[in-house]
Amino acid sequence: MNFDCPDCESARRKLEAFIDRELTDIEAVQVKRHLQECSDCERCFDFEDGVKQLVRRKACPESAPPHLAARIRSLLSSS
C-alpha cells in the first residue's frame, strides 16, 4: 500500500463504507476500480471484509428482552 498515494489513502478511508454499501454509486465504482488495480489495498479490503463477516457470523442471535430494549431506547433518546 502506497501511503503517499492519494488514491490509496482515499480508498482506505472509504473501505468500511464500501463494505457496508454506504457509498454513492460513483464512490463505490472509484473504490472498486482502485481495488482492482492495487493489490495492497485489495489485501486490506479482504482483511476488513473478513473481519466484518466473522463478526456477523459470531454476533449474538438473541434479542434483548422487550423491557430492556425499551429502556435502552429511552436512554438513547434522552441523550
C-alpha positions in Angstrom: 0.0 0.0 0.0 1.4 3.3 -1.0 0.9 5.7 1.9 1.9 8.6 -0.3 -0.7 7.8 -3.0 -3.8 9.9 -2.7 -5.8 7.1 -4.4 -4.7 4.6 -1.7 -5.4 7.0 1.1 -8.9 7.7 -0.2 -9.7 4.1 -0.8 -8.5 3.1 2.7 -10.7 5.8 4.3 -13.7 4.5 2.4 -13.2 0.8 2.8 -15.7 0.3 5.7 -18.4 2.3 3.9 -17.7 0.4 0.7 -18.0 -3.0 2.5 -21.3 -1.8 4.2 -22.6 -0.4 0.8 -22.9 3.1 2.2 -21.0 4.9 -0.7 -22.6 6.7 -3.6 -22.5 4.8 -6.8 -19.7 6.9 -8.1 -17.6 6.5 -5.0 -18.2 2.7 -5.0 -17.0 2.5 -8.6 -13.9 4.5 -7.8 -13.0 2.3 -4.8 -13.8 -0.9 -6.7 -11.6 0.3 -9.6 -8.8 1.1 -7.3 -9.0 -2.2 -5.5 -8.8 -4.0 -8.9 -5.6 -2.0 -9.7 -3.9 -2.0 -6.3 -3.1 -5.4 -4.8 -2.1 -3.9 -1.4 -5.4 -2.1 -1.0 -7.2 -5.2 -2.2 -5.5 -7.2 0.6 -6.6 -4.6 3.1 -10.1 -4.8 1.8 -10.0 -8.7 2.0 -8.9 -8.4 5.7 -11.5 -5.8 6.6 -14.3 -7.7 4.8 -13.2 -10.9 6.5 -13.3 -9.3 10.0 -16.8 -7.9 9.3 -18.0 -11.3 8.1 -16.6 -13.0 11.1 -18.3 -10.5 13.5 -21.6 -11.1 11.6 -21.4 -14.8 12.0 -20.4 -14.7 15.7 -22.9 -12.0 16.6 -25.4 -12.9 19.3 -28.5 -14.2 17.5 -30.7 -13.5 20.6 -32.7 -10.3 21.1 -32.8 -8.3 24.2 -35.9 -8.7 26.3 -38.6 -6.2 25.4 -38.3 -4.3 28.7 -34.5 -3.9 28.3 -34.8 -2.8 24.7 -37.4 -0.2 25.6 -35.2 1.1 28.5 -32.1 1.3 26.2 -34.1 3.2 23.5 -35.4 5.6 26.2 -31.9 6.2 27.5 -30.6 6.8 24.0 -33.4 9.2 23.1 -32.7 11.3 26.2 -29.0 11.7 25.4 
